[in-house]
Amino acid sequence: MTMEGLWAGDTTSTFCGTPNYIAPEILRGEDYGLWSGDKTNTFCGTPNYIAPEVLRGEDYDFSVDWWALGVLMFEMLAGRSPFDVVGGAENPDQNSEDYLFQIILEKTIRIPRSLSVKAASILKGFLNKNPSERLGCHHDSGFNDIQSHPFFRAIQWDCAGTEVVQLTPDDPKVIDKIEQSEFDGFEYVNPLLMSMEDCV
């Protein structure tokens, strides 16, 4: 498993965000890390994915990566950011990075009731604002806690990461044969730009 291997080597990526997680280099475990060691206090990252401990100016370790994974999983499972109030407000002061950071630090993250109990539990675990209580952050059992979580029970961890994942075919002829009608009616909507009326 790529992420487990990183933290076993004491590497903190500190730049996890949606674009970084879906890049093939990341899936293969390449191009990770801005720092290696016990803890750091560098302020960097994609704003929506920055963990509370970074915003508080605290020293941090791999806990920030589990937070970022929690934000990403929330977006994938709920179809919106856990901090969806930012970007859609009429008050321009509520559309700033500073306001986003305030929300990350202070707002209680509400898990949609439409998610399964297992999904809600994993999100609450990763999005715990206290890094010492965050899922995966116990130094003795961190990754094992994640592997044994009910949300991931069906995964065969010994097989994970053994092959390179190709997200799209390289051959234009193969791409041309993909039935595009399957995607009719789909569009990307940035959840940060949605109004409260647009939210489901």
Sine and cosine of phi, psi and omega as CSV:
sin_phi,cos_phi,sin_psi,cos_psi,sin_omega,cos_omega
0.00,0.00,0.81,-0.58,-0.09,-1.00
-0.85,0.52,-0.78,0.62,-0.07,-1.00
-0.91,0.42,-0.65,0.76,0.02,-1.00
-0.88,0.48,-0.67,0.74,0.02,-1.00
-0.88,0.47,-0.59,0.81,0.03,-1.00
-0.89,0.45,-0.74,0.68,-0.09,-1.00
-0.97,0.25,-0.43,0.90,0.10,-1.00
-0.90,0.44,-0.49,0.87,0.06,-1.00
-1.00,-0.07,0.23,0.97,0.03,-1.00
0.85,0.53,0.68,0.73,0.06,-1.00
-0.95,-0.31,0.73,-0.68,0.06,-1.00
-0.92,-0.39,0.81,-0.58,-0.08,-1.00
-0.97,0.25,-0.63,0.78,0.05,-1.00
0.84,0.54,0.17,0.99,0.04,-1.00
-0.68,-0.74,0.47,0.88,-0.01,-1.00
-0.92,0.40,0.71,-0.71,0.05,-1.00
-0.20,-0.98,0.18,-0.98,-0.08,-1.00
-0.79,0.62,-0.77,0.63,-0.03,-1.00
-0.87,0.49,-0.58,0.82,-0.03,-1.00
-0.96,0.29,-0.56,0.83,-0.03,-1.00
-0.96,0.29,-0.45,0.89,-0.05,-1.00
-0.99,-0.13,0.01,1.00,0.05,-1.00
-0.96,0.29,0.70,-0.72,-0.02,-1.00
-0.84,0.54,-0.54,0.84,0.00,-1.00
-0.88,0.48,-0.61,0.79,-0.02,-1.00
-0.94,0.34,-0.66,0.75,0.01,-1.00
-0.89,0.45,-0.49,0.87,0.04,-1.00
-1.00,0.03,-0.07,1.00,0.02,-1.00
0.99,0.10,0.37,0.93,0.02,-1.00
-0.98,-0.19,0.30,-0.95,0.16,-0.99
0.86,0.50,0.58,0.82,0.05,-1.00
-0.99,-0.13,0.50,-0.87,0.31,-0.95
1.00,-0.03,0.73,-0.68,0.15,-0.99
-0.94,-0.35,-0.16,0.99,-0.14,-0.99
-0.37,-0.93,0.49,-0.87,0.07,-1.00
-0.66,-0.75,0.76,-0.65,-0.02,-1.00
0.42,-0.91,-0.26,-0.96,-0.05,-1.00
-0.97,0.26,-0.85,0.53,-0.02,-1.00
-0.60,-0.80,0.34,-0.94,0.07,-1.00
-0.62,-0.78,0.12,-0.99,0.06,-1.00
-0.65,-0.76,0.43,0.90,0.03,-1.00
-0.93,0.37,0.72,-0.70,0.07,-1.00
-1.00,-0.07,0.98,-0.20,0.02,-1.00
-0.41,-0.91,0.35,-0.94,0.05,-1.00
0.66,-0.75,0.21,-0.98,0.09,-1.00
-0.96,0.28,0.82,-0.57,-0.17,-0.99
-0.74,0.67,-0.71,0.71,-0.07,-1.00
-0.93,0.37,-0.27,0.96,-0.09,-1.00
-0.95,-0.32,0.01,1.00,-0.05,-1.00
-0.95,0.30,0.79,-0.62,-0.05,-1.00
-0.96,0.28,0.46,-0.89,-0.01,-1.00
-0.82,0.57,-0.61,0.79,-0.03,-1.00
-0.90,0.43,-0.52,0.85,0.07,-1.00
-0.93,0.38,-0.70,0.71,-0.01,-1.00
-0.90,0.43,-0.51,0.86,0.03,-1.00
-0.98,0.18,-0.10,0.99,0.01,-1.00
0.98,0.22,0.34,0.94,0.00,-1.00
-0.99,0.11,0.41,-0.91,0.18,-0.98
-0.92,0.40,0.58,-0.81,-0.04,-1.00
-0.60,-0.80,0.23,-0.97,0.04,-1.00
-0.76,-0.65,-0.58,-0.81,-0.04,-1.00
-0.91,0.42,-0.13,0.99,0.02,-1.00
-0.83,0.56,-0.52,0.86,-0.02,-1.00
-0.92,0.39,-0.48,0.87,0.01,-1.00
-0.96,0.29,-0.60,0.80,0.06,-1.00
-0.93,0.37,-0.60,0.80,0.08,-1.00
-0.87,0.50,-0.76,0.65,-0.03,-1.00
-0.88,0.48,-0.62,0.78,0.06,-1.00
-0.90,0.44,-0.62,0.78,0.06,-1.00
-0.88,0.48,-0.66,0.75,0.04,-1.00
-0.90,0.44,-0.71,0.70,0.01,-1.00
-0.87,0.48,-0.71,0.70,0.01,-1.00
-0.90,0.43,-0.62,0.78,0.05,-1.00
-0.86,0.51,-0.73,0.68,-0.01,-1.00
-0.87,0.48,-0.65,0.76,-0.03,-1.00
-0.95,0.31,-0.61,0.79,-0.05,-1.00
-0.99,0.13,-0.60,0.80,-0.08,-1.00
-0.99,-0.17,-0.28,0.96,-0.01,-1.00
0.98,0.22,0.28,0.96,0.02,-1.00
-0.38,-0.93,0.20,-0.98,0.04,-1.00
-0.97,0.23,0.51,-0.86,0.12,-0.99
-0.92,0.39,-0.21,0.98,-0.02,-1.00
-0.90,-0.44,0.72,0.69,-0.17,-0.99
-0.94,0.35,-0.14,0.99,0.01,-1.00
-0.95,0.30,-0.34,0.94,-0.04,-1.00
-0.99,0.13,0.72,-0.70,0.06,-1.00
0.98,-0.21,-0.38,0.92,-0.05,-1.00
-0.93,-0.36,0.09,1.00,-0.06,-1.00
-0.99,0.12,0.52,-0.86,0.05,-1.00
-0.96,0.29,-0.51,0.86,0.03,-1.00
-0.97,0.24,0.89,-0.46,-0.04,-1.00
-0.87,0.48,-0.42,0.91,0.03,-1.00
-0.92,0.40,-0.38,0.92,-0.01,-1.00
-1.00,-0.02,0.11,0.99,0.04,-1.00
-0.92,-0.40,0.37,0.93,-0.06,-1.00
-0.97,-0.25,0.29,-0.96,0.08,-1.00
-0.89,0.46,-0.63,0.78,0.01,-1.00
-0.86,0.51,-0.66,0.75,0.02,-1.00
-0.92,0.38,-0.66,0.75,0.06,-1.00
-0.84,0.54,-0.72,0.69,-0.01,-1.00
-0.90,0.45,-0.61,0.79,0.05,-1.00
-0.89,0.45,-0.67,0.75,0.02,-1.00
-0.89,0.45,-0.70,0.71,0.01,-1.00
-0.86,0.51,-0.66,0.75,-0.03,-1.00
-0.96,0.28,-0.60,0.80,-0.22,-0.97
-0.92,-0.39,-0.49,0.87,-0.12,-0.99
-0.97,0.24,0.67,-0.74,0.14,-0.99
-0.96,0.27,0.78,-0.62,0.00,-1.00
-0.99,0.17,0.85,-0.52,-0.01,-1.00
-0.99,-0.14,0.85,-0.52,0.00,-1.00
-1.00,0.08,0.78,-0.62,0.02,-1.00
-0.84,0.54,0.68,-0.73,0.00,-1.00
-0.92,0.38,-0.28,0.96,-0.01,-1.00
-0.96,0.28,-0.23,0.97,-0.01,-1.00
-0.99,0.13,0.43,-0.90,0.02,-1.00
-0.92,0.39,0.29,-0.96,0.04,-1.00
-0.88,0.48,-0.66,0.75,0.01,-1.00
-0.90,0.44,-0.69,0.73,0.01,-1.00
-0.91,0.42,-0.69,0.73,0.02,-1.00
-0.88,0.47,-0.65,0.76,-0.01,-1.00
-0.91,0.42,-0.69,0.72,-0.02,-1.00
-0.92,0.40,-0.63,0.77,0.02,-1.00
-0.91,0.42,-0.69,0.72,0.04,-1.00
-0.88,0.47,-0.60,0.80,0.01,-1.00
-0.91,0.41,-0.75,0.66,-0.02,-1.00
-0.96,0.30,-0.51,0.86,-0.08,-1.00
-0.99,-0.16,0.44,0.90,0.10,-0.99
-0.95,0.30,0.82,-0.58,-0.07,-1.00
-0.94,0.33,-0.26,0.97,0.06,-1.00
-0.99,-0.10,0.94,-0.33,-0.09,-1.00
-0.88,0.47,-0.48,0.88,0.00,-1.00
-0.95,0.31,-0.33,0.95,0.03,-1.00
-0.97,-0.24,-0.06,1.00,-0.06,-1.00
-0.94,0.34,0.62,-0.79,0.04,-1.00
-0.84,0.55,0.76,-0.65,0.03,-1.00
1.00,-0.01,-0.03,1.00,-0.12,-0.99
-0.98,-0.21,-0.02,1.00,0.08,-1.00
-0.97,0.22,0.85,-0.52,-0.14,-0.99
-0.89,0.45,-0.46,0.89,-0.02,-1.00
-1.00,0.09,-0.54,0.84,-0.11,-0.99
-0.76,-0.65,0.23,0.97,-0.15,-0.99
-0.72,0.69,-0.89,0.46,-0.07,-1.00
-0.95,0.33,-0.53,0.85,0.07,-1.00
-0.89,0.45,-0.58,0.82,0.06,-1.00
-0.88,0.48,-0.61,0.79,0.02,-1.00
-0.95,0.33,-0.74,0.68,-0.02,-1.00
-0.86,0.50,-0.57,0.82,-0.05,-1.00
-1.00,0.00,-0.03,1.00,0.02,-1.00
-0.91,0.43,0.64,-0.77,-0.02,-1.00
-0.81,0.58,-0.51,0.86,0.00,-1.00
-0.89,0.46,-0.55,0.83,-0.07,-1.00
-0.96,-0.27,0.15,0.99,-0.09,-1.00
-0.84,0.54,-0.54,0.84,-0.07,-1.00
-0.98,0.22,-0.17,0.99,-0.03,-1.00
-0.98,0.21,0.72,-0.69,0.10,-0.99
-1.00,0.01,1.00,-0.03,-0.14,-0.99
-0.89,0.45,-0.50,0.87,0.00,-1.00
-0.93,0.36,-0.31,0.95,0.04,-1.00
-0.99,-0.12,-0.27,0.96,-0.07,-1.00
-0.92,0.40,0.70,-0.72,0.06,-1.00
0.98,0.19,0.20,0.98,-0.03,-1.00
-1.00,0.02,-0.16,0.99,0.03,-1.00
-0.69,-0.73,0.44,-0.90,0.01,-1.00
-0.98,0.22,0.73,-0.69,0.00,-1.00
-1.00,-0.09,0.82,-0.57,0.08,-1.00
-0.97,-0.25,0.89,-0.45,-0.09,-1.00
-0.97,0.25,-0.58,0.81,0.02,-1.00
-0.69,-0.72,0.47,-0.88,0.04,-1.00
-0.94,0.35,0.51,-0.86,0.03,-1.00
-1.00,0.10,-0.44,0.90,-0.10,-1.00
-0.99,0.15,0.89,-0.45,0.01,-1.00
-0.85,0.53,-0.48,0.87,0.03,-1.00
-0.92,0.40,-0.61,0.79,0.04,-1.00
-0.93,0.37,-0.67,0.74,0.01,-1.00
-0.88,0.48,-0.67,0.74,0.00,-1.00
-0.89,0.46,-0.43,0.90,-0.03,-1.00
-1.00,0.10,-0.14,0.99,0.00,-1.00
-0.95,0.31,0.79,-0.62,-0.03,-1.00
-0.94,0.35,0.95,-0.30,-0.07,-1.00
-0.97,0.25,-0.34,0.94,-0.03,-1.00
-0.90,0.43,-0.33,0.94,0.05,-1.00
-0.89,0.46,-0.36,0.93,-0.08,-1.00
-0.96,-0.27,0.08,1.00,0.03,-1.00
-0.86,0.51,0.69,-0.72,0.04,-1.00
1.00,0.03,-0.13,0.99,0.03,-1.00
-1.00,-0.02,0.63,-0.78,0.09,-1.00
-0.54,-0.84,0.43,-0.90,0.04,-1.00
-1.00,0.01,0.75,-0.66,0.08,-1.00
-0.82,-0.57,0.83,-0.56,0.04,-1.00
-0.95,0.31,0.90,-0.43,-0.06,-1.00
-0.88,0.47,-0.41,0.91,0.01,-1.00
-0.95,0.32,-0.32,0.95,-0.02,-1.00
-0.98,-0.21,0.07,1.00,-0.01,-1.00
-0.99,0.16,0.58,-0.82,0.11,-0.99
-0.99,0.12,0.25,-0.97,0.01,-1.00
-0.89,0.46,-0.50,0.87,0.03,-1.00
-0.93,0.37,-0.49,0.87,-0.01,-1.00
-0.97,0.24,-0.37,0.93,-0.06,-1.00
-0.94,0.33,0.65,-0.76,0.02,-1.00
-1.00,0.07,0.00,0.00,0.00,0.00
